[in-house]
Amino acid sequence: MHIAGATVLLTGVTGGIGGAIAAEMSARGAHLILTGRRREALDPLAERHGARTILADLADPDDVQRLAGEAAGTHILIANAALPSSGDVLDYTPAQIDRALAVNLRAPAMLARLLAPGMVAEGRGHICFVGSLSGLAATKSSSMYTATKFGLRGFSLAFRQDLHGTGVGVSIVQPGFVRDLGMFANTGSPTPGRVRTVSPEQVVKGVSRAIERDVAEINVAPLELKFLTRIASQFPGFAERVQRRAGADQTVKGIVAAQRSSR
């Protein structure tokens, strides 16, 4: 799918990495539609990139429906918005659980469902989900986040098969820990086990490559983290024991504390 000249709907644009994706899409000649909940955060980005904006709260089903209607004609959907959703489930209220599921899983799936028919009718388009390596392996204090990212990965890979032959591609890009920008960087915490990080530019490059080459899945992480994640996905009991011995509990607690207000 060619990005130049395409209309791109980008969610999660005000969360750090979303801004970097917006800059890249604009530089590649896309016509941007940016969406978020806060006008004061959207307007400077819209002015910088000559973009159109649509205010919407992805936790609200009616807003998601309206967003898809106002963004009709989108050629490329980049579903980047997500809540950190870290912490033990027993510390979550039912409303917080609903919000995590709505923003991280229901909204991207629904936007894909509502925008895909227009793409299919044109015989071209692409849907790119920004997930996480948490969609491959579970870790402590990440039940809600992991559940949504496992679900998003499964939806993406299956929906891709549903749309095969229509001219519409589906991809998922799954970063590890990202430095400088985004939900992990905002915590100011070191990585658990001191694993290496990746740059926002690497994530942006992964998104662009997924769209242009119609790649099913791209994992953006150091080689050792990719390897460990694959091992953990195949042998979860073994991975659980390794994680306990790694002694990263204090680091994880710091991340959870920093992200609590984002629920």
C-alpha positions as CSV (number, residue, x, y, z in Angstrom):
1,M,0.0,0.0,0.0
2,H,1.4,3.4,-1.0
3,I,1.4,5.9,1.9
4,A,1.8,9.0,-0.4
5,G,-1.5,10.4,-1.3
6,A,-3.5,8.1,1.0
7,T,-5.8,9.2,3.8
8,V,-4.5,7.9,7.1
9,L,-6.6,7.8,10.3
10,L,-4.2,7.7,13.3
11,T,-5.4,7.1,16.8
12,G,-3.4,7.7,20.0
13,V,-1.6,10.6,18.3
14,T,-1.1,12.6,21.6
15,G,0.6,9.8,23.5
16,G,4.2,10.2,22.4
17,I,4.9,7.5,19.8
18,G,1.7,8.6,18.0
19,G,3.3,12.0,17.3
20,A,6.3,10.4,15.8
21,I,4.1,8.2,13.5
22,A,2.1,11.3,12.5
23,A,5.3,13.1,11.5
24,E,6.5,10.2,9.4
25,M,3.1,9.7,7.7
26,S,3.1,13.5,6.9
27,A,6.6,13.4,5.6
28,R,5.6,10.5,3.3
29,G,2.8,12.6,1.8
30,A,-0.2,11.1,3.6
31,H,-3.4,13.1,4.2
32,L,-3.7,12.8,8.0
33,I,-6.8,12.5,10.2
34,L,-5.7,12.7,13.8
35,T,-8.0,11.7,16.7
36,G,-7.9,12.0,20.4
37,R,-9.8,13.3,23.4
38,R,-8.1,16.6,24.0
39,R,-8.4,19.5,21.6
40,E,-5.5,21.4,23.1
41,A,-3.2,18.4,22.4
42,L,-4.5,17.8,18.8
43,D,-4.5,21.3,17.5
44,P,-0.7,21.9,17.5
45,L,-0.1,18.5,15.8
46,A,-2.8,19.3,13.2
47,E,-1.2,22.7,12.4
48,R,2.2,21.2,12.2
49,H,1.2,18.4,9.7
50,G,-1.7,20.1,7.9
51,A,-4.0,17.4,9.4
52,R,-7.7,17.2,10.0
53,T,-8.8,16.4,13.6
54,I,-11.7,14.5,15.1
55,L,-12.3,14.6,18.8
56,A,-13.3,11.2,20.2
57,D,-13.1,9.1,23.3
58,L,-12.3,5.5,22.3
59,A,-13.7,4.3,25.6
60,D,-17.2,5.5,24.4
61,P,-18.8,3.1,21.9
62,D,-20.9,6.0,20.4
63,D,-17.7,8.0,19.9
64,V,-16.0,5.1,18.1
65,Q,-19.1,4.8,15.8
66,R,-19.1,8.5,15.1
67,L,-15.3,8.6,14.5
68,A,-15.6,5.9,11.9
69,G,-18.4,7.8,10.1
70,E,-16.6,11.1,10.1
71,A,-13.4,9.3,8.8
72,A,-15.2,7.6,6.0
73,G,-12.9,7.3,3.0
74,T,-9.9,6.4,5.1
75,H,-7.3,4.3,3.1
76,I,-5.0,3.4,6.0
77,L,-6.0,2.9,9.7
78,I,-3.2,3.0,12.2
79,A,-4.7,1.9,15.5
80,N,-2.1,3.1,18.0
81,A,-4.1,4.3,21.0
82,A,-3.8,2.2,24.2
83,L,-3.9,2.5,27.9
84,P,-1.0,1.2,30.0
85,S,-3.4,-1.0,32.1
86,S,-0.7,-2.3,34.4
87,G,-1.2,-3.5,37.9
88,D,-2.9,-6.5,39.6
89,V,-6.5,-7.2,38.5
90,L,-7.6,-7.2,42.1
91,D,-6.6,-3.6,42.3
92,Y,-8.9,-2.7,39.3
93,T,-12.5,-1.5,39.6
94,P,-15.0,-3.0,37.1
95,A,-15.1,0.4,35.3
96,Q,-11.4,0.4,34.9
97,I,-11.5,-3.1,33.4
98,D,-14.2,-2.0,31.0
99,R,-12.1,1.0,30.0
100,A,-9.0,-1.0,29.3
101,L,-10.9,-3.5,27.2
102,A,-12.7,-0.8,25.3
103,V,-9.7,1.4,24.4
104,N,-7.1,-1.3,23.9
105,L,-9.2,-4.0,22.1
106,R,-12.8,-3.1,21.3
107,A,-12.1,0.3,19.7
108,P,-9.4,-0.9,17.3
109,A,-11.4,-3.9,16.3
110,M,-14.6,-1.8,15.8
111,L,-12.8,0.8,13.8
112,A,-11.3,-1.9,11.6
113,R,-14.8,-3.4,11.1
114,L,-16.4,-0.1,10.2
115,L,-13.7,1.2,7.9
116,A,-12.7,-2.0,6.1
117,P,-15.8,-2.2,3.9
118,G,-14.9,1.2,2.2
119,M,-11.4,-0.1,1.6
120,V,-12.7,-3.4,0.2
121,A,-15.0,-1.5,-2.1
122,E,-12.0,0.5,-3.5
123,G,-9.9,-2.7,-3.7
124,R,-7.1,-1.1,-1.7
125,G,-6.2,-0.2,1.9
126,H,-4.4,-1.2,5.0
127,I,-5.1,-1.6,8.7
128,C,-2.1,-1.5,11.0
129,F,-2.5,-2.3,14.7
130,V,0.2,-1.1,17.1
131,G,0.4,-3.9,19.7
132,S,3.1,-5.0,22.1
133,L,5.4,-7.9,22.8
134,S,2.9,-8.4,25.7
135,G,0.7,-9.9,23.0
136,L,3.1,-12.8,22.9
137,A,4.1,-13.4,26.5
138,A,2.6,-12.7,29.9
139,T,4.4,-10.9,32.7
140,K,3.6,-10.1,36.3
141,S,1.2,-7.2,37.0
142,S,0.1,-6.9,33.4
143,S,-3.0,-9.0,33.3
144,M,-5.3,-6.4,31.7
145,Y,-2.7,-5.1,29.3
146,T,-1.6,-8.6,28.3
147,A,-5.2,-9.7,27.8
148,T,-5.9,-6.9,25.4
149,K,-2.7,-7.3,23.5
150,F,-3.1,-11.0,23.1
151,G,-6.6,-10.3,21.8
152,L,-5.4,-7.6,19.4
153,R,-2.8,-9.9,18.0
154,G,-5.3,-12.7,17.5
155,F,-7.8,-10.4,15.9
156,S,-5.2,-8.9,13.5
157,L,-3.8,-12.2,12.3
158,A,-7.3,-13.7,11.7
159,F,-8.8,-10.6,10.2
160,R,-5.9,-10.5,7.8
161,Q,-6.9,-13.9,6.5
162,D,-10.6,-12.8,6.3
163,L,-9.5,-9.9,4.0
164,H,-7.1,-11.9,1.8
165,G,-7.7,-11.3,-1.9
166,T,-9.6,-8.0,-1.3
167,G,-6.6,-5.7,-1.8
168,V,-6.8,-4.7,1.9
169,G,-3.9,-5.7,4.2
170,V,-3.8,-6.1,7.9
171,S,-0.6,-5.9,10.1
172,I,0.4,-5.8,13.7
173,V,3.5,-4.0,14.9
174,Q,4.6,-5.1,18.4
175,P,7.3,-3.1,20.2
176,G,9.2,-4.0,23.3
177,F,10.3,-1.3,25.7
178,V,10.5,2.0,23.9
179,R,12.8,4.8,25.2
180,D,12.3,8.6,25.0
181,L,8.6,8.5,24.1
182,G,5.4,6.6,25.0
183,M,3.9,4.9,28.0
184,F,7.0,3.1,29.3
185,A,9.3,6.1,28.8
186,N,6.8,8.3,30.7
187,T,7.3,6.2,33.8
188,G,11.0,7.2,34.1
189,S,11.7,3.6,35.2
190,P,14.5,1.3,34.1
191,T,13.4,-1.8,32.2
192,P,12.8,-5.0,34.2
193,G,16.0,-7.1,34.1
194,R,17.7,-4.1,32.4
195,V,16.8,-5.4,29.0
196,R,17.6,-3.1,26.1
197,T,15.1,-0.7,24.7
198,V,14.3,0.4,21.1
199,S,13.8,4.0,19.8
200,P,10.6,5.6,18.6
201,E,12.2,5.8,15.2
202,Q,12.5,2.0,15.1
203,V,8.8,1.6,15.9
204,V,7.8,4.2,13.2
205,K,10.0,2.3,10.7
206,G,8.2,-0.9,11.6
207,V,4.8,0.7,11.1
208,S,5.8,2.1,7.7
209,R,7.3,-1.2,6.6
210,A,4.2,-3.1,7.7
211,I,1.9,-0.9,5.6
212,E,4.0,-0.6,2.5
213,R,5.0,-4.3,2.3
214,D,1.8,-5.8,3.9
215,V,3.8,-7.7,6.5
216,A,1.6,-9.7,8.9
217,E,3.6,-9.2,12.0
218,I,6.6,-7.1,12.9
219,N,8.3,-7.3,16.4
220,V,10.4,-4.2,17.2
221,A,12.8,-5.2,19.9
222,P,16.4,-6.3,20.5
223,L,17.2,-9.8,19.3
224,E,17.6,-11.2,22.8
225,L,14.2,-9.8,23.9
226,K,12.5,-11.3,20.7
227,F,14.1,-14.6,21.5
228,L,13.1,-14.6,25.2
229,T,9.5,-13.5,24.3
230,R,9.2,-16.4,21.9
231,I,10.5,-18.9,24.5
232,A,8.0,-17.4,27.0
233,S,5.1,-17.8,24.6
234,Q,5.9,-21.5,24.1
235,F,6.8,-22.3,27.7
236,P,4.9,-20.0,30.0
237,G,5.5,-22.0,33.2
238,F,9.3,-21.9,32.6
239,A,9.2,-18.2,31.8
240,E,7.2,-17.5,35.0
241,R,9.9,-19.2,37.1
242,V,12.7,-17.3,35.3
243,Q,10.9,-14.0,35.8
244,R,10.6,-14.6,39.5
245,R,14.3,-15.3,39.8
246,A,15.2,-12.2,37.9
247,G,14.3,-10.1,40.9
248,A,12.5,-7.3,38.9
249,D,9.6,-6.9,41.4
250,Q,10.6,-3.4,42.6
251,T,11.0,-2.2,39.0
252,V,7.6,-3.5,38.1
253,K,6.1,-1.9,41.2
254,G,7.6,1.4,40.1
255,I,6.1,1.1,36.6
256,V,2.7,0.2,38.0
257,A,2.7,3.2,40.4
258,A,3.7,5.6,37.6
259,Q,0.9,4.3,35.3
260,R,-1.9,4.0,37.9
261,S,-3.4,7.4,37.1
262,S,-3.8,6.4,33.4
263,R,-6.4,3.7,34.2
